[in-house]
Amino acid sequence: MTAASTPPIHVLRGILRHIKKTAPSSSTTAAAATSQSNSGNELSLHQHVISQYRQSISATPQQAQHLRKVAYDYLNLKKDLTERGRLHELDSGADMKLSPRELSRRAAARAGLQLPVMDEGHVDQ
């Protein structure tokens, strides 16, 4: 979809969904105090996004199109950054979670190669 074909309400809902997802949830007292200040920031960002949406309703068609493109680009940026963070988190612990053989197999697969099949009990000398 493009910015022109995506309804503005869908973009608004997507942005608000990402704002809601990024809110930290924690149970410790120190983190709870930080969470309260973050929830205040989240609320103000939520209100800012909604107020911008309401202001764009009365904009000229050219301004509305520009604002729609900016909002759509922001939504795509947030989606891409969320996905990048998820992939980085998956990749960062791979050396701790995977065996050296599996790491070698994955590295070879990225290069388009296959490692030879080796017996578990067989060790090259």
N, C-alpha and C positions, 0 to 999 in steps of 0.2 A: 504494500500500500504506500501511497505517497501522502504528503501533507495536504494536498488538494482533495484527495478522495477520502481521507479519514475524517469522520465527523468530529468537530471540536470537543463535544462532550466525552467522546471516547478517549481523546488525548488527555483531557482534564482528569478523568477517572484513573487513567494509567499513571499520571504524575502523582496524584494523591495516594494511589496504592504504593508507589515507590517511597513516598515520604513516610507512610505508615510502616513499611517494612524496615526502614533504616533506623527506626526508634529502638534503642537498646532496651532489652528486658533483663533485669537482674534482681536478685533477692537480698543482697547484702545491704547493710545500712549506709555505708559510704557510697556504694554504687546507687542506692536508692536516692540519695541526696543529689547525686550527679544526674540521675535519671529524671528527677523533677525539673532540673534546669534544662535538660535536653528536651523534655516534653513541652516545656514552655517555648523553646526554640522551634520545636516541631509544630506546635500550635500556631505560632506566629508565621511560620513558613506556609502552613496549611491555609491560614487566613489570607496571606499575601497572594498565594496562587489563586484562590477563589476570587479575591478582589480584582486581580488582573483579568480573570475570565469575565467577570461582570462588566468591567470597563471596556473590554473588547467588543461587547455586544453593541455598544453605541459608536464603534469606530467606523470610519469610511471603508468601503470594500477593499481598497488597496491596503490600508492599514490592517484590516482584519486578516487579509491574506498573509501579510508579513508576520503578524503576531501568531497566526496558525502555524506558519513554517518554523518560527522560533520555538514554539511549544512542542511541535512534533520532533524537531531536532533534539530538544532537551530530553524528551521521553526516550528517544533512541539512545542518547548518550547514557542516560541512567540505566537502561537495559543492558547496554554493552559493558558498562563498568561493573554492574552486578555480576554478569556472566564472567568477566575477566577475574574478578575477585574470587568467584567460586572455582574457576579453573586453577588459579594460583594456589588456593588453599588445597586443592586436590594434589597438585604437583609438588608443593613444598614439603610434604611429609613422605614422599615416595621412597626416598633413600632409607628412611627409618622403617617403613612398613614392608618393603619388598626385598626379596633376596637379591644378591648380586647377579645371579643367573637371570632372574626376571628383569632386572634393570638392563642387562646386556641385551636380552631378547627385545625389549621395547626400543632401545636405542637402535638396534639393527633394523627393526621394523620401520622406524622413522626414516631410515636411510634407504628403505626398500630392499633390505636383505633378510635372509633367514639364517638363523644359527643352526649348525648341525645338531641332530638329535644325539644325546649322549645318555648312556646308562647311568643310573643313580650311583651304583657301586663302583663304576669305572672312573679312575682319576688319571689324567694325563701326566706323564712325567717327563 
